[in-house]
Amino acid sequence: MDALIFAHATILTMNSDRVIIEDGAILVTDDRIGAIGKTAELVEANPQEQQIDLSGHIVLPGLIDAHVHTAQCMLRGVSEGKRLADFSNWLFGRIFPLQGSYTEEDARASASLCILEMIKSGTTGFVECLLAERYGFDGIAQLCVDSGIRAALGKVVMDVSPETRDRLGWHHGMWQTRESSIEGTIAAHDAWDGRGDGRLQVWFGCRSAEPANDPSLFDEVSALARDRGMGITIHLAELAHDNQYARAQGYRSHVEFAHGHGLLGPRTVLAHCTIADEQDIALLAKTGTSVAHNPGNNAAAAWGPAPIADMLDAGVNVAIGCDGAPSNANMDVLRDLRIACHTARMRTGTRLALGPEAALEMATINGARALGIGADAGSLEVGKKADFISINTDAAHLQPVWNPVATAVFAAQGGDVDTVVINGQVIMRKREVLTMNEDEILEDVRGRFRDVASRAGVDGLTPEWPIV
Ligand SMILES: [Zn+2]
């Protein structure tokens, strides 16, 4: 039996009493937490076990990022330069042509970069929302297995007719038929779900409920998901036009449209929900649907903050998502927790709106529930999976530590994460990722990102200012 003690840390257990242990220790036995408590007592009871000294570190459950586009990490920064005000122009004129020109190697390079950044920022599990056929599902699933991270990979399903695709100017490289996208997702589920010692899940990654998609797709997907016990993720209730679309379909709102087509429930993660109103929020709570809040994207894209405080008050399971790098730049959950608090306070006009405690719950307990692993992760308790991270507070921007919860949420950033343990395996130690080759990944991305733009024929990606 492999056992290891992580000792002398301040531990935010996130257990039901939210106990914080000073000079605490965790005994990891195989993939689970064998014991947790005061270092002195735990070491005395297990004198033979090897120790890792985490003096001066804050230890907390691994962070869950509930809304990620792995293919977009190689597009970090492309929304600036020649900025596009209109969302459709941004999506169809810039992002889709770039992603639609990816080879499988490009997509894997971007996903490698994304997973590396997530691990280095303390993310131990994530939901990929839209994994397109052209990215090569097997390669990316293998990457997740090899890196040691947990993932729910939402494989794209869509039903967009060729006429609609051409009318919208939708890049052909991003298009799949209904039949092939559903069959491909089911085949991927059969081949990969549960792999990596249970770390990998395969979900339906529905393209948005919008005029491009035939609504009957959602009935078929939700029935299949129920039959097979699969998760569903979809962008929903993002902007005002979503409600206009739902009304044209005979529903009061986009959230009610989703409910009408069977999409809501405890195995569904809705990204954004920026425009959800009181009735929508009550429905999300009643159905046990999870929401991935994307505060960094909402701010950068000028969408405004989502009604997160209202959702939490109503009992909605709200998780956090960094979304795509073109809008939000970084896959840094700690940074987005801070933006979530700040923007919730701006929306409500009170600093009581969202505290660091509720924010940290979003990234841990709530995130684990969204990922469907609430019984096994999200808090540090005996018998749960050993998924945790440490933040090294030996830094000018983190001292002094009056309140470790506030330090983690308001002062720390991804780059302060020192140690990452997932499923009992040390994935990062002293900021060195042990399961991935960082130099090779960065070199690969640097060598290919401009080729994608020239292949796609997209310009306007350079700075506004002259380059000499
Ligand atoms: Zn998104």
Boltz pocket constraint, residues with backbone or C-beta under 6 A from the ligand:
constraints:
  - pocket:
      binder: B
      contacts: [[A, 67], [A, 69], [A, 129], [A, 235], [A, 271], [A, 323], [A, 324]]
      max_distance: 6.0
